[in-house]
Amino acid sequence: MAKLIMLTGKGGVGKSTTSSAIALSYSNKGFKTLLVSSDPAHSTQDVLGVDVGFEPTPIKENLWAKNLNTQTQAKQFFDQLQDAMSKSFSKAVPFFDSEIFGDWANFPGMDEVFALEEIQSLTQGIDYDIIVFDTAPTGHTLKALTTPDAMNTFLLRILRMKAKIERMKSFLLKPSDTSKVVEIVEGMTQKLDNIKKILRNENFVSINLITIPTMAGYQETRRTIQFLKAQGFKVNNLVVNGLIPNFGTETWELAKENKAVALLKMEYELQQPYVAEYKALTKMEDLKLVGVSRLPFEPKAERLAEFAKILESSNGGIDFTPTYSTEIEEGEETIKLKLFFPYLEGVELGDDSYIVDGFLKKPIFDRHEELRELKLKRKQKTSSGATYTFER
């Protein structure tokens, strides 16, 4: 399974730039990295200088990027639910209007839920080692982390409503009429439960806030940390972009005669109270604080690598331990393919793939084509995942 780095923050704080720089850094270290964006502004492709579509777009060796097409996924799910409900109940209950389920695709938070569903699918495969998730601005992300609970409640109500209608109209409905509804709803509730379980697994998920040294930036960051903490999510790193460096007394003395220096000095002084607040906040919440100075260039396209180096050198960069999603161990007579999972329950091992929670089928040979022609000797679960053993 791939590890997940989530980055969020209010609009205009350098979230997409920071996400792209982090993805670039890990790809340069040899980790297969996918940069995923759910930001409707599609800022990621502007930062990378490459058009990014809804399928993984190669950027460089070990680095791919894609945008999420969540509206289409949400519409497909609710269209399926609407069709199943209509076929199940319209004849028995003439006043039942199944079109309300189609409208749910446009409700606030639906895009975010289906974005997380795709992120879940990506992380549970072995095509990539690291998924860097450039989320939509903070408000959308908070909806994404809480909407699964609300949607789960809604879907369970559908099942209760179905049961009541069946009891009232049992002489008109056959069990097969409603089995499709049950299949759709239970499938989605299982996915939602799985999403919540993965996002709270600190060994595989790193949640990071991006901000700037202003009153609005600090207040939103403080509220976001408290909100996530109350929901059971651990924030790992806080990156503060746009810091004015302290150029020292000699430079600041020029402010008396030089208006440009005076303006810069004023902004530096305005930032200092918020820098102190961030230091106190991260100490209290046990977060890593990474400060990045304002740059004399726009960090995008070919200059993104420079920003990536600056970010990595600022207090050692973000706290995150990258790992490969697979490991090959070669012996004299066998070759072992080791896979790593955050949890083992619900994982079924097949000869050429594995299935998670009964519905996510993930191939094992797409990344390791050299193993496809070898004879599988055995497959077994381990304390950290699974091992496939092949004969040479």
C-alpha positions in Angstrom: 0.0 0.0 0.0 1.2 3.5 -0.8 1.6 6.1 2.0 -0.5 9.2 1.8 0.6 12.8 2.4 -2.4 15.2 2.6 -1.8 18.9 2.4 -4.5 21.5 3.1 -4.8 25.2 3.8 -6.7 28.3 2.9 -6.5 29.6 -0.7 -3.4 31.5 -1.7 -1.0 30.1 0.8 1.1 28.1 -1.6 -0.5 24.7 -1.0 -0.3 23.4 -4.6 3.3 24.7 -4.9 4.3 23.0 -1.6 2.5 19.7 -2.6 4.3 19.7 -6.0 7.6 20.3 -4.3 7.2 17.5 -1.8 6.1 15.1 -4.6 9.1 16.1 -6.6 11.5 15.6 -3.7 10.4 12.1 -3.0 10.4 11.1 -6.7 14.0 12.3 -6.9 14.8 9.9 -4.1 13.5 6.9 -6.1 10.0 6.6 -4.7 7.2 6.2 -7.3 5.1 9.2 -6.4 1.7 10.3 -7.6 0.6 13.9 -7.1 -3.2 14.1 -6.9 -5.3 17.3 -6.9 -8.9 17.8 -6.0 -8.6 21.6 -6.2 -11.2 22.9 -8.7 -8.8 25.7 -9.7 -6.4 23.0 -11.0 -3.4 25.0 -9.7 -1.2 21.9 -9.8 -0.8 21.9 -13.6 0.1 25.6 -13.4 2.9 24.8 -10.9 4.2 21.8 -12.8 4.0 23.6 -16.2 2.4 20.5 -17.7 -1.3 19.8 -18.6 -2.7 17.3 -16.2 -5.8 15.2 -16.9 -7.9 12.8 -15.1 -5.5 9.9 -15.7 -1.9 9.8 -14.3 0.2 12.1 -16.4 4.0 11.3 -16.5 6.0 14.4 -15.3 9.4 12.9 -14.9 11.0 9.6 -13.8 9.1 8.3 -10.7 6.6 11.2 -10.8 3.0 11.3 -12.1 0.2 13.8 -11.6 -3.6 13.6 -12.0 -6.8 15.6 -11.3 -9.8 14.0 -9.7 -13.1 13.8 -11.6 -15.3 13.5 -8.6 -18.5 15.1 -10.0 -18.8 12.3 -12.5 -18.2 9.6 -9.8 -20.8 11.1 -7.5 -23.3 11.3 -10.3 -22.7 7.7 -11.3 -23.3 6.5 -7.8 -26.5 8.4 -7.2 -27.8 7.6 -10.6 -27.3 3.9 -9.8 -29.1 4.4 -6.5 -31.9 6.3 -8.1 -32.4 3.6 -10.7 -32.4 0.8 -8.1 -34.8 2.6 -5.8 -37.2 3.4 -8.7 -37.3 -0.2 -9.9 -37.8 -1.5 -6.3 -40.5 0.9 -5.0 -42.2 2.9 -7.8 -44.8 0.2 -8.6 -45.5 -0.6 -5.0 -45.5 3.0 -3.8 -46.8 5.3 -6.5 -46.0 8.5 -4.7 -42.3 7.5 -4.2 -40.0 9.9 -6.0 -36.6 8.3 -6.6 -35.2 11.4 -8.4 -34.3 12.9 -5.0 -31.3 10.6 -5.0 -30.0 12.0 -8.3 -30.1 15.5 -6.7 -27.8 14.3 -3.9 -24.8 14.3 -6.3 -24.8 18.1 -6.1 -25.0 18.4 -2.4 -22.1 20.1 -0.6 -19.5 17.6 0.4 -20.3 15.0 -2.2 -17.3 15.9 -4.3 -15.0 15.5 -1.3 -16.4 12.1 -0.4 -15.8 10.7 -3.8 -12.3 12.3 -3.9 -11.5 10.4 -0.7 -12.9 7.2 -2.3 -10.5 7.5 -5.2 -7.6 8.3 -2.8 -8.5 5.2 -0.9 -8.3 3.1 -4.0 -5.0 4.6 -5.1 -3.3 4.1 -1.7 -4.4 0.5 -1.4 -2.6 -0.4 -4.7 1.1 -1.0 -5.2 1.6 1.0 -8.3 3.0 3.9 -6.3 4.9 4.3 -3.0 3.6 7.7 -2.1 0.4 9.6 -2.9 0.7 13.3 -2.3 -2.9 14.7 -2.1 -3.2 18.4 -2.9 -6.6 19.0 -1.4 -9.1 21.8 -2.1 -9.0 24.8 0.3 -9.5 24.1 4.0 -13.3 24.3 4.1 -13.6 21.7 1.4 -11.1 19.4 3.1 -12.9 19.6 6.5 -16.1 18.7 4.7 -14.3 15.8 3.1 -13.2 14.4 6.5 -16.6 14.7 8.1 -19.1 14.1 5.2 -18.4 10.3 5.2 -20.1 10.2 8.7 -23.1 12.2 7.5 -23.4 10.3 4.2 -23.1 7.0 6.1 -26.1 8.1 8.3 -28.0 9.0 5.2 -27.4 5.6 3.6 -28.4 3.7 6.7 -31.6 5.7 6.7 -32.3 4.5 3.2 -31.9 0.9 4.4 -34.3 1.5 7.2 -36.8 3.2 4.8 -36.4 0.2 2.5 -37.2 -2.2 5.3 -40.3 -0.3 6.4 -41.7 -0.2 2.8 -41.0 -3.9 2.3 -43.0 -4.7 5.5 -45.9 -2.5 4.3 -45.8 -3.8 0.7 -44.5 -7.3 1.2 -47.2 -8.8 -1.0 -46.2 -6.5 -3.9 -42.4 -6.7 -3.6 -40.1 -9.7 -4.1 -36.8 -9.9 -2.2 -34.9 -9.7 -5.5 -36.5 -6.3 -6.2 -34.6 -4.7 -3.4 -31.4 -6.7 -3.3 -29.7 -4.2 -5.7 -30.5 -1.3 -3.4 -28.9 -3.2 -0.5 -25.9 -4.1 -2.6 -25.3 -0.5 -3.6 -25.9 1.0 -0.1 -23.9 -1.6 1.8 -21.1 -1.4 -0.7 -20.8 2.4 -0.2 -21.1 2.3 3.6 -18.3 -0.3 3.7 -16.1 2.0 1.6 -16.9 5.0 3.9 -15.9 2.9 7.0 -12.7 1.9 5.2 -11.9 5.5 4.3 -12.2 6.7 7.9 -10.1 3.8 9.1 -7.2 4.6 6.7 -7.3 8.3 7.3 -6.8 7.8 11.1 -3.9 5.4 10.6 -0.9 7.5 11.4 1.6 4.9 10.1 0.3 5.4 6.6 -1.2 8.9 6.5 0.5 12.3 7.1 -1.8 15.3 7.5 -0.1 18.7 6.9 -1.3 22.3 7.1 0.0 25.0 4.8 -0.3 28.6 5.9 1.1 32.2 5.9 2.1 34.6 8.7 -1.0 36.7 8.9 -3.9 37.1 11.3 -6.3 35.3 8.9 -3.8 32.5 8.3 -3.1 31.9 11.9 -6.7 31.9 13.0 -7.8 29.5 10.4 -4.8 27.2 11.1 -5.6 27.2 14.9 -9.2 26.4 14.2 -8.4 23.7 11.7 -6.0 21.9 14.1 -8.6 21.9 16.9 -11.3 20.7 14.6 -9.2 17.8 13.2 -8.0 16.9 16.7 -11.6 16.7 17.8 -12.4 14.4 14.9 -9.5 12.1 15.8 -7.1 13.2 13.1 -3.5 13.9 13.9 -1.8 16.8 12.2 1.9 16.1 11.6 3.5 19.3 10.1 2.8 23.0 9.8 4.5 24.7 6.8 4.5 28.6 7.0 5.2 30.1 3.5 6.1 33.7 2.6 8.3 34.6 5.6 10.4 37.7 5.3 14.0 36.9 6.4 15.7 39.0 9.1 18.3 40.9 7.0 19.9 42.3 10.1 20.5 45.7 11.7 22.7 47.0 8.9 20.1 46.4 6.2 17.2 47.6 8.4 19.0 50.9 9.1 18.6 51.7 5.4 14.8 51.9 6.0 15.2 55.5 7.1 16.3 56.5 3.6 15.1 53.7 1.3 11.3 53.3 0.9 11.7 49.8 -0.5 13.6 48.6 2.6 11.1 50.5 4.8 8.3 48.6 3.2 10.1 45.2 3.6 11.0 46.0 7.2 7.4 46.9 8.0 6.2 43.6 6.6 8.9 41.7 8.5 7.7 43.3 11.8 4.1 42.6 11.0 4.9 38.9 10.6 6.8 38.5 13.9 3.8 38.2 16.2 2.3 35.4 14.1 5.7 33.7 13.8 5.7 33.6 17.6 2.1 32.4 17.7 2.9 29.5 15.3 5.9 28.5 17.4 3.8 28.4 20.5 1.0 26.5 18.7 3.2 23.8 17.2 4.9 23.3 20.6 1.6 22.9 22.3 0.2 20.6 19.7 3.4 18.7 19.1 3.7 19.5 15.4 6.8 20.0 13.3 7.1 23.7 12.2 8.7 24.4 8.8 9.2 28.0 7.8 9.9 29.0 4.2 11.1 32.4 3.2 9.6 34.5 0.4 11.4 33.8 -2.8 12.8 36.2 -5.4 11.3 34.0 -8.2 8.1 32.2 -9.0 8.5 28.5 -8.0 6.9 26.7 -10.9 7.9 24.6 -13.9 11.7 24.3 -14.1 12.2 26.4 -11.0 10.1 24.1 -8.8 13.2 22.0 -8.0 14.8 25.1 -6.3 11.8 25.5 -4.1 11.8 21.8 -3.3 15.4 22.1 -2.1 14.6 25.2 0.0 11.6 23.4 1.6 13.7 20.3 2.4 16.5 22.4 4.0 14.1 24.4 6.2 14.3 22.8 9.6 14.9 19.5 7.8 11.6 19.6 5.8 8.4 17.9 6.9 8.5 14.9 9.3 7.6 11.9 7.1 9.2 8.5 6.7 8.8 7.3 3.1 8.7 3.5 2.4 8.3 1.4 -0.7 5.0 -0.3 -1.1 6.7 -3.5 -2.2 10.0 -5.2 -1.6 11.8 -7.8 -3.6 13.9 -10.4 -1.7 15.9 -12.7 -4.0 17.2 -16.1 -2.9 19.0 -18.9 -4.7 15.8 -20.8 -5.5 13.0 -18.3 -4.9 12.0 -14.7 -5.3 9.8 -13.2 -2.6 7.5 -10.2 -3.3 6.6 -8.5 0.0 3.5 -6.2 0.3 2.7 -3.9 3.2 -0.8 -3.2 4.4 -2.1 -0.9 7.2 -4.4 -3.7 8.3 -4.9 -7.3 7.4 -8.6 -7.9 8.1 -10.6 -7.8 4.9 -7.6 -8.6 2.6 -7.9 -11.7 0.4 -4.9 -13.0 -1.5 -5.3 -14.2 -5.0 -2.6 -15.7 -7.4 -2.2 -12.5 -9.4 -4.0 -9.9 -7.3 -5.4 -9.2 -3.9 -8.8 -7.9 -2.9 -9.5 -5.4 -0.1 -12.8 -5.5 1.7 -14.4 -7.6 -1.0 -14.5 -4.9 -3.7 -11.1 -3.4 -4.3 -9.1 -5.7 -6.6 -5.4 -4.8 -7.0 -3.0 -6.5 -9.4 0.5 -7.4 -8.3 2.2 -7.9 -11.6 1.7 -4.4 -13.1 4.7 -3.1 -11.1 6.7 -6.3 -11.2 6.3 -7.7 -14.8 9.4 -9.8 -14.3 7.5 -12.1 -11.9 4.5 -12.7 -14.2 6.1 -15.7 -15.9 7.4 -17.3 -12.7 5.6 -20.1 -10.9 3.8 -19.1 -7.7 5.0 -21.4 -4.9 2.9 -19.9 -2.0 1.2 -16.8 -0.8 0.7 -15.9 2.9 -0.2 -13.0 5.2 2.5 -11.7 7.5 2.4 -9.3 10.5 3.0 -6.3 8.2 1.2 -7.4 5.0 1.7 -10.4 2.7 4.4 -12.3 0.9 4.2 -14.0 -2.5 7.0 -16.6 -3.0 7.9 -17.5 -6.6 10.2 -20.3 -7.9 13.0 -19.2 -10.1 
